[in-house]
Amino acid sequence: MKSDFSGSYSVLVTPFTEGGAKVDVPALKSFLDWQIASGVPGVIMLGTTGEFLALTDEERHTVVETTVKHINKRIPVLVGTMNAYTPNAVRYSKEAQDLGADGLMILPPYYYTPTHDEVFNYYKAICEVVQLPIMIYNNPFTSNVDLPAALVAKIARAFEQIRYIKEASTDVARVRDVIEASDGLVRVFAGERVVDSYLLGAIGYVNPYGNYIPHASSEICNLLDAGRIEDARKVQRMIDKIDHIIAEGHPTYGHQCYSKALAGMTGHPVGDVRPPLTTFAQLGQEGVQRVEKIKVLMAQLDDLMKDLAK
């Protein structure tokens, strides 16, 4: 097993045809090409932003197979293979490996509030059938499970596949805690507050902003790698303003609904969300007003990126 993931990975939406009828394969291919052209170093499919809960098994297969074949090793492809039922998570993980994915991103079993032993055995079952590098996804706000640094370190020491974590607990100090508890075995991707996370030792960023500002969301990590901390903060402040506008609405449709609406606005239509999420059309004037505010910020961000490139 060999991997070297770093930088800002876009966690992508799943494009759907009109009314969410099916996966829009041509739109997916075009969207992937845009990510690569924008300098994104890696993509993650079937994460929270990808509406993984709303896809059938056949649609999951289509998304993963299409992505892997179309990317064709140009950049790494990670796949979200989490499930509340361990055998399903194992099956999804094996399928992603068989289809040629470069890695997996896996939440702990959600909803049940599992014990530490149950979490450990969940990852153990997956690691018994796949050899791909695994990024644990710690997001207690959606999974109802918070993985402490000591447990992450224990899992990493037990299974060589587990060498990454997306840390999205909002406790930025957890970045350093995970690194120290695992003696550096686990490399941290920030789920938010990317600048502060990098200063604490993070080496990457998993974000939904790549769906509509892929150049800026990936360049922020390049700035950090170059030691341009204050320039990276300038980009982060602009992204935070966009995030705040989205978060003022209902969080359940935030990054899925708005990511798709804003992607379409940039010339990359990807359809809308599936129920129970609120579609952009259902937002009415509220959605239009928020997007208009975000459009202004995106234009300002484009100007900022041009200035930073000089």
QUILIN-V322736 format. One record per pair of residues at least 4 apart in sequence whose ideal C-beta (glycine too) atoms are under 7 Angstrom apart, sorted by the first residue. I is the first residue (numbers start at 1). GAP is how many residues later the second one is. If there is no record, write none. Layout:
I_GAP / I_GAP
This chain:
1_130 / 1_132 / 1_159 / 1_160 / 3_100 / 3_130 / 5_37 / 5_71 / 5_98 / 5_159 / 5_199 / 6_197 / 6_198 / 7_34 / 7_35 / 7_197 / 7_211 / 7_214 / 8_32 / 8_33 / 8_196 / 8_197 / 8_199 / 8_202 / 8_209 / 8_210 / 8_212 / 8_213 / 9_32 / 9_33 / 9_34 / 9_35 / 9_69 / 9_195 / 9_197 / 10_25 / 10_30 / 10_33 / 10_197 / 10_200 / 10_201 / 10_204 / 10_207 / 11_33 / 11_36 / 11_38 / 11_39 / 11_195 / 11_196 / 11_197 / 12_19 / 12_31 / 12_32 / 12_33 / 12_37 / 12_38 / 12_199 / 13_36 / 13_37 / 13_198 / 13_243 / 13_246 / 13_247 / 13_250 / 13_257 / 14_9 / 14_36 / 14_37 / 14_41 / 14_49 / 15_8 / 15_9 / 15_12 / 15_13 / 15_16 / 15_255 / 15_256 / 16_4 / 16_5 / 16_6 / 16_7 / 16_8 / 16_255 / 16_256 / 16_258 / 17_4 / 17_5 / 17_7 / 17_254 / 20_251 / 20_252 / 20_254 / 23_5 / 23_36 / 23_39 / 23_40 / 24_4 / 24_247 / 25_4 / 25_37 / 25_41 / 26_4 / 27_4 / 27_242 / 27_243 / 28_4 / 28_35 / 28_38 / 28_39 / 29_4 / 29_37 / 29_41 / 30_4 / 30_238 / 31_4 / 31_237 / 31_239 / 32_4 / 32_11 / 32_35 / 32_38 / 32_39 / 33_4 / 34_4 / 34_180 / 34_234 / 35_5 / 35_8 / 35_175 / 35_179 / 36_4 / 36_38 / 36_39 / 38_176 / 38_177 / 38_180 / 39_176 / 39_179 / 39_180 / 40_35 / 40_170 / 40_174 / 40_178 / 41_34 / 41_177 / 42_33 / 42_34 / 42_36 / 43_32 / 43_34 / 44_34 / 44_36 / 44_61 / 44_162 / 45_5 / 45_18 / 45_19 / 45_22 / 45_32 / 45_34 / 45_35 / 46_4 / 46_6 / 46_14 / 46_17 / 46_33 / 46_34 / 47_5 / 47_33 / 47_58 / 48_94 / 49_159 / 49_162 / 49_206 / 49_207 / 49_210 / 50_30 / 51_4 / 51_205 / 51_222 / 51_223 / 52_28 / 54_220 / 55_4 / 55_5 / 57_4 / 58_4 / 59_4 / 60_4 / 60_32 / 61_4 / 61_34 / 62_4 / 63_4 / 64_4 / 64_15 / 64_32 / 64_35 / 64_37 / 65_4 / 65_34 / 66_4 / 67_4 / 67_10 / 68_9 / 68_31 / 68_32 / 68_33 / 71_4 / 71_6 / 76_26 / 76_27 / 77_24 / 77_25 / 78_23 / 78_24 / 78_25 / 78_26 / 78_27 / 78_57 / 79_17 / 79_22 / 79_25 / 80_25 / 81_8 / 81_11 / 81_12 / 81_15 / 81_23 / 81_25 / 82_7 / 82_24 / 82_25 / 82_55 / 83_5 / 83_6 / 83_9 / 84_25 / 84_26 / 84_27 / 84_28 / 86_4 / 86_23 / 86_36 / 86_39 / 87_4 / 88_4 / 89_4 / 89_17 / 89_33 / 89_37 / 90_4 / 90_35 / 90_36 / 90_39 / 91_4 / 92_4 / 93_4 / 93_11 / 93_33 / 93_36 / 93_37 / 94_4 / 94_35 / 94_36 / 95_4 / 96_5 / 96_8 / 97_4 / 97_33 / 97_35 / 101_31 / 103_29 / 103_30 / 103_31 / 103_32 / 104_26 / 104_28 / 104_30 / 104_31 / 105_30 / 105_32 / 105_61 / 106_20 / 106_28 / 106_30 / 106_31 / 107_30 / 107_32 / 107_36 / 108_6 / 108_11 / 108_14 / 108_35 / 108_37 / 108_39 / 109_5 / 109_9 / 109_13 / 110_33 / 110_34 / 110_35 / 111_33 / 113_31 / 113_32 / 114_4 / 114_5 / 114_31 / 116_4 / 116_35 / 117_4 / 118_4 / 119_4 / 119_26 / 119_28 / 119_32 / 120_4 / 120_34 / 120_35 / 121_4 / 122_4 / 123_4 / 123_32 / 123_36 / 123_39 / 124_4 / 124_35 / 126_4 / 127_32 / 127_34 / 130_31 / 131_30 / 132_29 / 133_28 / 133_30 / 133_31 / 134_27 / 134_28 / 135_29 / 135_30 / 135_31 / 135_54 / 136_11 / 136_16 / 136_26 / 136_29 / 137_29 / 138_8 / 138_9 / 138_27 / 138_28 / 138_29 / 138_30 / 138_31 / 139_4 / 139_29 / 139_52 / 140_4 / 140_5 / 140_6 / 140_29 / 146_23 / 147_4 / 147_5 / 149_4 / 149_25 / 149_28 / 149_29 / 149_32 / 150_4 / 150_31 / 151_4 / 152_4 / 152_13 / 152_26 / 152_29 / 152_30 / 152_34 / 153_4 / 153_28 / 153_29 / 153_33 / 154_4 / 155_4 / 155_7 / 156_6 / 156_7 / 156_26 / 156_29 / 156_30 / 157_28 / 163_22 / 163_23 / 163_24 / 164_22 / 164_23 / 164_25 / 165_13 / 165_21 / 165_23 / 165_24 / 166_23 / 166_25 / 166_40 / 167_7 / 167_8 / 167_11 / 167_21 / 167_23 / 167_24 / 168_23 / 168_24 / 169_5 / 170_22 / 172_21 / 172_24 / 172_25 / 172_28 / 173_4 / 174_4 / 175_4 / 175_13 / 175_22 / 175_25 / 175_26 / 175_27 / 176_4 / 176_24 / 176_25 / 177_4 / 178_4 / 178_8 / 178_10 / 179_5 / 179_7 / 179_9 / 179_22 / 182_4 / 187_16 / 188_9 / 188_13 / 188_14 / 188_15 / 189_13 / 189_15 / 189_16 / 189_17 / 190_4 / 190_7 / 190_12 / 190_15 / 191_15 / 193_4 / 194_4 / 194_11 / 194_26 / 194_42 / 195_4 / 195_29 / 195_34 / 195_37 / 195_38 / 195_41 / 196_4 / 197_5 / 198_4 / 198_26 / 204_17 / 205_16 / 207_10 / 208_47 / 208_51 / 209_4 / 209_8 / 209_30 / 210_4 / 210_7 / 210_8 / 211_48 / 211_51 / 211_52 / 212_47 / 212_50 / 212_51 / 212_54 / 213_4 / 213_85 / 213_88 / 214_4 / 215_4 / 215_90 / 216_4 / 216_19 / 216_85 / 216_89 / 217_22 / 219_4 / 219_16 / 219_86 / 220_4 / 220_12 / 220_15 / 220_16 / 221_4 / 222_4 / 223_5 / 223_8 / 223_9 / 223_12 / 224_5 / 224_8 / 228_4 / 229_4 / 230_4 / 231_77 / 232_4 / 233_4 / 234_4 / 234_70 / 235_4 / 235_69 / 236_4 / 237_4 / 238_4 / 238_59 / 238_62 / 238_63 / 238_66 / 239_4 / 240_4 / 241_4 / 241_56 / 242_4 / 242_52 / 242_55 / 243_4 / 244_4 / 245_45 / 245_48 / 245_49 / 246_8 / 246_9 / 246_12 / 246_44 / 247_4 / 247_7 / 249_5 / 249_37 / 249_41 / 250_28 / 252_25 / 253_4 / 253_20 / 253_24 / 253_25 / 254_4 / 255_4 / 256_4 / 256_17 / 256_21 / 257_4 / 257_16 / 257_20 / 257_21 / 257_22 / 257_23 / 258_4 / 259_4 / 260_4 / 260_10 / 260_11 / 260_12 / 260_13 / 260_20 / 261_4 / 261_19 / 261_26 / 261_30 / 262_4 / 262_29 / 262_32 / 263_5 / 263_7 / 264_4 / 264_5 / 264_6 / 265_26 / 265_30 / 272_7 / 272_8 / 273_4 / 273_6 / 278_4 / 278_5 / 280_7 / 283_4 / 285_4 / 286_4 / 287_4 / 288_4 / 289_4 / 290_4 / 291_4 / 293_4 / 294_4 / 295_4 / 296_4 / 297_4 / 298_4 / 299_4 / 300_4 / 301_4 / 302_4 / 303_4 / 304_4 / 305_4
